Amino acid sequence: MKIIEKYLICEWFKWFGLCFLVLYSLLFLQLLTDQDEFLEIESFRTFLVLFTRFALSYLSWLFPIGCFVATLFTFSFLAKNRELLALDTSGCSPFFIARPIIGVAIIISFLSWYSQDTEKLEQWFKNSIGGDEPTKNTIVSSFKMRLQSVHRTWYFQSFDLLNGTAKQIHLYCYDENGSELYRIRSESAILSSKGWYFENGVFLGFSSSRGIPVVKNNRIFWDPPVNSFDSILNVRTSSPRYNKRFTELHLPEVFDDPTPFALLQAKPQDLSFEKLSELIDNFPNQNSSKLNPYRLRRTQLLWNVPGCFLAVMCALALSLRNEQRSIGFITGLSLFYILVFYIIRSLCDALGEKGIISDWVATGIPFVLVFVISVKMIWKNR
């Protein structure tokens, strides 16, 4: 590596680090403003872990911004100090000047990809500093899970994502015609590899063509109808024919996982890449419009990886110009293009959330547009 390339890389990382310092300082102030309970934490280690958890969620978004600002200011100040002019007169081509920065941008893109795994990064940080640190709140409150394919509807007062335990559960089971088969109201329950276990609740059985569901030996069995007349009469009866309290009830054939529905209660921007993938991949109805914002968010995180390279290309197009431009002019022009970019992105995001266009198209249009314009500008100013 030549001395000039080392010099360009050092200058670039200087601005890159300064940009991250400013952005994380703003995040720190936002954290103190929005969440007053952080001011009451006595342990500095605890506060450090909580802030790291907060900061890691923004890491993949800050990489493209840092790449853009670092490239823009590096070459703007090189132009101001006549260093770009000196390189040009010495026979250095624009590609030679931009080559080390493009290489660094590719490396940052790989780091951006690994930074999406925020849970592993957080765990690594906890292990590095040691000690007992606070864990995330994994309890989700008050949500509904409706599974039309198996004719069951669940209501949860609370569900712990970490250990699969639930509190105050209501389960309604129907037949193919929509007639109720049984209800379960339970104080607590847990999902295991052997099915659902309910504790301290009430079981209500309704008449059906199969008979009446009853509880025997902590399991559900069916008492067949006595005759065909009783069967027809029982099907039309809307009141329960069987009512029994239980201390324990096991449903070994039921493995309904409420995790995707619990994750659906959080905003897309509050979920990590891993949680977004878990929600999207495991949700029963893959055609549900409720998944559109979460698919869009996951795709945005994926596009942030090449976004580092595209940000560098855009900054090079603005700063590597034949005519001399002031730093103020380049900064103003950059803010204008950033505004246009986010207007286009907001429009595409709205279309993607409505499902009018796919998440990949909605997220890719702004980035591809930036890349095409940047290449055109670089070619024009070569």
C-alpha positions as CSV (number, residue, x, y, z in Angstrom):
1,M,0.0,0.0,0.0
2,K,1.4,3.4,-1.0
3,I,1.9,6.3,1.4
4,I,-0.9,8.3,-0.3
5,E,-3.4,5.5,0.1
6,K,-2.5,5.2,3.8
7,Y,-2.9,8.9,4.2
8,L,-6.4,8.8,2.5
9,I,-7.5,6.0,4.7
10,C,-6.3,7.7,7.9
11,E,-8.1,10.9,6.9
12,W,-11.2,9.0,6.1
13,F,-11.3,7.1,9.4
14,K,-10.7,10.3,11.3
15,W,-14.0,11.7,9.9
16,F,-15.7,8.4,10.2
17,G,-14.9,8.2,13.9
18,L,-15.9,11.8,14.5
19,C,-19.2,11.2,12.8
20,F,-19.9,8.2,15.0
21,L,-19.0,10.1,18.1
22,V,-21.4,12.9,17.2
23,L,-24.3,10.5,16.3
24,Y,-23.8,8.4,19.4
25,S,-23.7,11.5,21.6
26,L,-27.1,12.5,20.2
27,L,-28.4,9.0,20.9
28,F,-27.1,9.3,24.4
29,L,-29.0,12.5,24.9
30,Q,-32.1,10.9,23.4
31,L,-31.8,8.0,25.8
32,L,-31.6,10.3,28.8
33,T,-34.5,12.4,27.6
34,D,-36.9,9.6,26.6
35,Q,-36.2,7.2,29.5
36,D,-35.8,8.9,32.8
37,E,-35.3,5.7,34.7
38,F,-31.8,5.5,33.3
39,L,-30.9,8.4,35.5
40,E,-31.8,6.4,38.6
41,I,-29.4,3.5,37.8
42,E,-26.7,3.4,40.4
43,S,-24.3,1.0,38.7
44,F,-22.3,2.4,35.9
45,R,-21.9,-1.1,34.5
46,T,-25.6,-1.6,34.3
47,F,-26.1,1.8,32.6
48,L,-23.3,0.9,30.1
49,V,-25.1,-2.4,29.2
50,L,-28.4,-0.7,28.8
51,F,-27.0,2.0,26.6
52,T,-25.1,-0.5,24.5
53,R,-28.3,-2.4,24.0
54,F,-29.9,0.8,22.8
55,A,-26.9,1.8,20.6
56,L,-26.5,-1.6,18.9
57,S,-30.0,-1.3,17.5
58,Y,-28.9,1.7,15.5
59,L,-25.5,0.4,14.5
60,S,-26.4,-0.9,11.0
61,W,-28.2,2.4,10.3
62,L,-25.2,4.5,11.3
63,F,-22.7,2.7,9.1
64,P,-24.0,4.2,5.8
65,I,-24.3,7.6,7.3
66,G,-20.8,7.5,8.6
67,C,-19.5,6.3,5.3
68,F,-21.2,9.1,3.4
69,V,-20.1,11.9,5.8
70,A,-16.5,10.6,6.1
71,T,-16.0,10.4,2.3
72,L,-17.7,13.7,1.7
73,F,-15.6,15.7,4.3
74,T,-12.4,13.8,3.5
75,F,-12.4,14.8,-0.2
76,S,-13.9,18.2,0.5
77,F,-11.0,19.2,2.8
78,L,-8.5,17.6,0.4
79,A,-9.9,19.9,-2.3
80,K,-9.9,22.9,0.0
81,N,-6.2,22.3,0.8
82,R,-5.3,21.9,-2.9
83,E,-4.2,18.3,-2.2
84,L,-6.6,16.9,-4.8
85,L,-5.2,19.3,-7.3
86,A,-1.7,18.2,-6.5
87,L,-2.6,14.6,-6.9
88,D,-4.3,15.4,-10.2
89,T,-1.2,17.2,-11.6
90,S,1.0,14.3,-10.5
91,G,-0.9,12.0,-12.7
92,C,-3.2,10.2,-10.2
93,S,-6.4,9.3,-11.7
94,P,-9.8,9.7,-9.9
95,F,-10.0,5.9,-9.7
96,F,-6.6,5.7,-8.0
97,I,-7.6,8.4,-5.5
98,A,-11.0,6.7,-4.7
99,R,-9.7,3.1,-4.7
100,P,-8.6,2.9,-1.1
101,I,-11.9,4.5,0.1
102,I,-13.9,2.1,-2.0
103,G,-12.0,-0.8,-0.5
104,V,-12.7,0.5,3.0
105,A,-16.4,0.9,2.1
106,I,-16.5,-2.8,1.1
107,I,-15.0,-3.8,4.5
108,I,-17.5,-1.6,6.3
109,S,-20.3,-3.3,4.4
110,F,-19.2,-6.7,5.8
111,L,-19.1,-5.2,9.3
112,S,-22.6,-3.8,8.7
113,W,-23.7,-7.3,7.8
114,Y,-22.4,-8.8,11.1
115,S,-23.7,-5.9,13.1
116,Q,-27.3,-7.0,12.4
117,D,-26.8,-9.8,14.9
118,T,-27.3,-7.4,17.8
119,E,-28.2,-10.2,20.3
120,K,-24.9,-11.9,19.9
121,L,-23.0,-8.6,20.0
122,E,-24.8,-7.7,23.2
123,Q,-24.0,-11.0,24.8
124,W,-20.4,-10.7,23.8
125,F,-20.3,-7.3,25.4
126,K,-21.8,-8.6,28.6
127,N,-19.3,-11.4,28.8
128,S,-16.5,-8.9,28.2
129,I,-17.3,-6.6,31.1
130,G,-18.5,-9.5,33.4
131,G,-21.0,-9.3,36.2
132,D,-24.7,-9.8,36.5
133,E,-26.4,-7.5,34.1
134,P,-30.1,-6.7,33.5
135,T,-31.9,-8.8,31.0
136,K,-34.4,-7.7,28.5
137,N,-38.1,-7.6,29.3
138,T,-39.4,-10.6,27.3
139,I,-43.0,-10.5,28.6
140,V,-45.6,-9.5,26.0
141,S,-49.1,-8.5,27.3
142,S,-52.6,-8.8,26.0
143,F,-52.7,-10.3,22.5
144,K,-54.8,-12.7,20.4
145,M,-53.7,-15.7,18.3
146,R,-56.2,-16.9,15.7
147,L,-55.3,-20.1,13.8
148,Q,-57.9,-20.7,11.1
149,S,-56.2,-23.8,9.7
150,V,-56.6,-25.7,13.0
151,H,-59.8,-23.8,14.1
152,R,-58.4,-22.5,17.4
153,T,-58.3,-19.0,18.9
154,W,-56.1,-18.0,21.8
155,Y,-56.2,-15.0,24.2
156,F,-53.1,-14.3,26.3
157,Q,-52.9,-11.9,29.2
158,S,-49.2,-12.2,29.1
159,F,-46.6,-14.5,27.5
160,D,-42.9,-14.8,28.2
161,L,-40.9,-15.1,25.1
162,L,-37.9,-16.5,27.0
163,N,-39.3,-19.6,28.6
164,G,-42.7,-20.0,26.8
165,T,-44.9,-19.5,29.9
166,A,-48.2,-17.8,29.7
167,K,-50.6,-16.2,32.2
168,Q,-54.4,-15.9,32.1
169,I,-55.0,-17.9,28.9
170,H,-58.3,-18.5,27.1
171,L,-58.5,-21.2,24.4
172,Y,-61.5,-21.6,22.1
173,C,-61.6,-24.7,19.8
174,Y,-64.1,-25.0,16.9
175,D,-65.1,-27.6,14.3
176,E,-65.0,-27.1,10.5
177,N,-68.5,-25.5,10.6
178,G,-67.5,-22.9,13.2
179,S,-69.4,-24.6,16.0
180,E,-67.6,-24.4,19.4
181,L,-66.1,-27.7,20.7
182,Y,-64.5,-26.7,24.0
183,R,-63.1,-23.8,25.9
184,I,-60.2,-23.7,28.3
185,R,-59.7,-20.9,30.9
186,S,-56.4,-21.3,32.8
187,E,-54.4,-19.2,35.2
188,S,-51.1,-20.3,33.7
189,A,-49.7,-22.6,31.0
190,I,-46.4,-23.5,29.3
191,L,-45.5,-24.7,25.9
192,S,-43.0,-27.6,25.8
193,S,-41.8,-30.2,23.3
194,K,-44.7,-32.4,24.5
195,G,-47.4,-29.9,23.9
196,W,-49.3,-27.4,26.1
197,Y,-49.6,-27.8,29.8
198,F,-52.4,-25.9,31.6
199,E,-52.7,-25.3,35.3
200,N,-55.6,-24.2,37.6
201,G,-58.4,-23.6,35.2
202,V,-61.9,-24.4,33.9
203,F,-62.8,-26.7,31.0
204,L,-66.1,-26.3,29.1
205,G,-67.2,-28.9,26.6
206,F,-69.9,-28.4,24.0
207,S,-71.9,-30.9,22.1
208,S,-70.8,-31.9,18.6
209,S,-71.1,-34.7,16.0
210,R,-68.2,-36.3,17.7
211,G,-69.8,-36.2,21.1
212,I,-68.9,-34.1,24.2
213,P,-65.3,-33.4,25.1
214,V,-64.5,-34.3,28.7
215,V,-61.4,-34.3,31.0
216,K,-60.1,-37.6,32.2
217,N,-56.6,-38.2,33.6
218,N,-55.6,-34.7,32.7
219,R,-56.4,-35.3,29.1
220,I,-59.3,-34.5,26.7
221,F,-61.5,-37.4,25.7
222,W,-64.7,-37.6,23.7
223,D,-67.9,-39.1,25.0
224,P,-69.9,-40.2,21.9
225,P,-73.5,-39.2,21.5
226,V,-76.1,-41.7,22.7
227,N,-78.1,-41.8,19.5
228,S,-78.6,-39.9,16.3
229,F,-81.4,-37.8,17.6
230,D,-79.3,-36.6,20.6
231,S,-76.5,-35.9,18.2
232,I,-78.6,-33.5,16.1
233,L,-80.0,-31.9,19.2
234,N,-76.6,-31.5,20.9
235,V,-75.1,-29.9,17.8
236,R,-77.7,-27.1,17.9
237,T,-77.1,-26.4,21.6
238,S,-75.0,-23.3,22.2
239,S,-74.6,-23.8,25.9
240,P,-71.8,-26.0,27.4
241,R,-72.8,-29.6,28.3
242,Y,-69.7,-30.2,30.4
243,N,-68.1,-28.0,33.0
244,K,-65.1,-29.0,35.2
245,R,-62.3,-27.4,37.1
246,F,-58.8,-28.8,36.8
247,T,-55.5,-28.4,38.4
248,E,-53.5,-29.7,35.4
249,L,-54.5,-30.4,31.8
250,H,-52.2,-31.6,29.0
251,L,-52.8,-31.2,25.3
252,P,-50.1,-33.3,23.7
253,E,-51.4,-32.8,20.2
254,V,-51.4,-29.0,20.4
255,F,-48.1,-27.1,19.6
256,D,-49.5,-23.7,18.7
257,D,-46.6,-21.3,19.2
258,P,-47.7,-17.7,20.2
259,T,-44.2,-16.3,19.7
260,P,-44.9,-14.8,16.2
261,F,-48.1,-13.2,17.4
262,A,-46.3,-11.8,20.5
263,L,-43.6,-10.3,18.3
264,L,-46.3,-8.8,16.2
265,Q,-47.2,-6.5,19.1
266,A,-43.9,-4.7,18.8
267,K,-43.1,-2.0,16.2
268,P,-40.9,-3.2,13.3
269,Q,-38.2,-0.7,14.3
270,D,-38.1,-2.2,17.8
271,L,-37.2,-5.7,16.6
272,S,-33.8,-7.0,15.8
273,F,-33.0,-8.7,12.5
274,E,-33.2,-12.1,14.2
275,K,-36.6,-11.3,15.7
276,L,-37.9,-10.0,12.4
277,S,-36.8,-13.2,10.6
278,E,-38.4,-15.3,13.4
279,L,-41.7,-13.5,13.1
280,I,-41.8,-13.5,9.3
281,D,-40.7,-17.1,8.8
282,N,-42.9,-18.7,11.5
283,F,-46.1,-16.7,11.1
284,P,-48.9,-19.1,10.1
285,N,-50.4,-16.9,7.4
286,Q,-47.6,-15.8,5.1
287,N,-50.0,-13.8,3.0
288,S,-51.2,-11.6,5.9
289,S,-50.9,-7.9,5.3
290,K,-49.7,-7.5,8.9
291,L,-46.3,-8.8,7.8
292,N,-45.7,-6.1,5.2
293,P,-44.1,-3.5,7.6
294,Y,-41.9,-6.2,9.1
295,R,-40.8,-7.6,5.8
296,L,-40.0,-4.0,4.7
297,R,-38.0,-3.4,7.9
298,R,-36.0,-6.6,7.4
299,T,-35.2,-5.8,3.8
300,Q,-34.1,-2.3,4.8
301,L,-31.6,-3.8,7.2
302,L,-30.3,-6.1,4.4
303,W,-30.0,-3.1,2.0
304,N,-28.0,-1.2,4.6
305,V,-25.1,-3.6,3.8
306,P,-24.5,-2.4,0.2
307,G,-25.8,0.9,1.4
308,C,-22.3,1.6,2.8
309,F,-20.8,1.2,-0.6
310,L,-23.5,3.2,-2.3
311,A,-23.1,6.0,0.3
312,V,-19.4,6.2,-0.6
313,M,-20.2,6.3,-4.3
314,C,-22.6,9.1,-3.7
315,A,-20.1,11.1,-1.7
316,L,-17.4,10.6,-4.3
317,A,-19.8,11.9,-7.0
318,L,-20.4,15.0,-5.0
319,S,-16.8,15.7,-3.9
320,L,-14.6,14.5,-6.8
321,R,-15.4,17.3,-9.3
322,N,-13.4,19.1,-11.9
323,E,-14.5,22.6,-10.9
324,Q,-13.6,24.0,-7.5
325,R,-16.5,24.0,-5.1
326,S,-16.6,25.3,-1.5
327,I,-17.3,23.0,1.4
328,G,-20.5,24.9,2.1
329,F,-21.8,24.4,-1.4
330,I,-21.0,20.7,-1.3
331,T,-22.6,20.4,2.1
332,G,-25.8,22.1,0.8
333,L,-25.9,20.0,-2.3
334,S,-25.5,16.9,-0.1
335,L,-28.4,17.9,2.1
336,F,-30.5,18.5,-1.0
337,Y,-29.8,15.0,-2.4
338,I,-30.3,13.5,1.1
339,L,-33.7,15.2,1.3
340,V,-34.7,13.9,-2.2
341,F,-33.5,10.4,-1.2
342,Y,-35.6,10.3,1.9
343,I,-38.7,11.7,0.1
344,I,-38.4,8.9,-2.5
345,R,-37.7,6.4,0.2
346,S,-40.7,7.5,2.3
347,L,-43.0,7.1,-0.8
348,C,-41.6,3.7,-1.6
349,D,-41.9,2.6,2.1
350,A,-45.6,3.6,2.1
351,L,-46.2,1.6,-1.0
352,G,-44.3,-1.4,0.5
353,E,-46.2,-1.3,3.7
354,K,-49.5,-1.4,1.8
355,G,-48.3,-4.3,-0.2
356,I,-48.7,-2.4,-3.5
357,I,-45.0,-3.2,-4.4
358,S,-42.8,-5.9,-2.9
359,D,-40.5,-5.1,0.0
360,W,-37.4,-5.6,-2.2
361,V,-38.6,-3.2,-4.9
362,A,-39.7,-0.6,-2.3
363,T,-36.3,-0.7,-0.6
364,G,-34.2,-1.1,-3.7
365,I,-35.5,1.8,-5.7
366,P,-33.9,4.6,-3.7
367,F,-30.6,2.9,-3.5
368,V,-30.4,1.9,-7.1
369,L,-31.4,5.4,-8.1
370,V,-28.6,6.8,-5.9
371,F,-26.1,4.4,-7.5
372,V,-27.1,5.3,-11.1
373,I,-26.9,9.0,-10.4
374,S,-23.6,8.7,-8.7
375,V,-22.0,6.7,-11.5
376,K,-23.3,9.2,-14.0
377,M,-21.8,12.1,-12.1
378,I,-18.5,10.4,-11.6
379,W,-18.3,9.6,-15.3
380,K,-19.2,13.2,-16.2
381,N,-16.5,14.6,-13.9
382,R,-13.8,12.0,-14.6
